[in-house]
Amino acid sequence: MTKEQIFAKLSQIIQVNFAVPSEHITLTASFRANLGMDSLDLVDLIYFIHQTFDMEEPVQAYHELETLTMLVDFIHEKLNT
């Protein structure tokens, strides 16, 4: 799966489940500052990522990821290793 495909799926997840307008969802968007997500939202996002991408990474693996670019790169790496 390409990074563009991963971003498209993440964008859809964020729009549908967290009611974030599409114009706010960019690769440089910060989860907290730009998307207005709190820690509970991020836990929910991880759940949706696990379901969508068939991943089972521990929650702690996501702690350093602050932007969509970082998350896309993380998912891309895990799916392609």
N, C-alpha and C positions, 0 to 999 in steps of 0.2 A: 504494500500500500504506500502511495506517495505521501509526502508531507502535505500537499495540497488537498488530497482526499481526507487525510486526518483532520486538517483544519476545518474542512467543510462539515465533517461529522460533529466535531466539537462545537462549531458555531451553531449548528442545529440543536444540539443538546442544550446549550446555554440559552438560546432563544426560547425554546419550548418549555423547558423546566424551570428557568429562573427569570423569565419575562424581561430579558435584556434586549433592547432594540438592536437590530443588526448593525446599525451604523456605529455602535459602541464596540463591536466585536472585531478587533484587529489583531494582527500578530503581536503588536507591541503593547496590547492592553494588559494592565495589571489586574489580577482577580479582585483585589480589595479596592484599589484606588479608582480604576476605570469601570469595572463591572459591578461594583458595590456588593461583592460577595463576602459573607462572613465565614467563620470557621465551620459552622454547621453546613452552609452551602457547599463548601469545599469538600466536606466528607460525602455529601450527596453526589457531587460531581464525580468523585472517585468511584462511587458505586456505578454511576452511569457509564463511566469509562470502562470499568471491568465488564459490564454487560455488553456494551457496544463493540469493544475491541477484543473480547474474550481474553482478558488479562487478569492476573491474580497477584499483582504486586502489593506488598505491605503498604499501609497508609504512610508509614514513616518515609518511604521512598519518594513521596511527593512533597515533603516539607520544604525543600529548597526551591521549588518551582514557583516563581512569582508571576510569570507572564505566559501568555498563550504560546509564544515562540518556544519558551523553555519546555512547556508541556508537549507541544507537537514534536519537538526533538526527542524528548524522553520516550514518548509512545512509539515514534518511528524506530528508535534504537531497539526497544524491547520487542517490537514485532519483526524486526529484521535480523535478530541474532539467534 
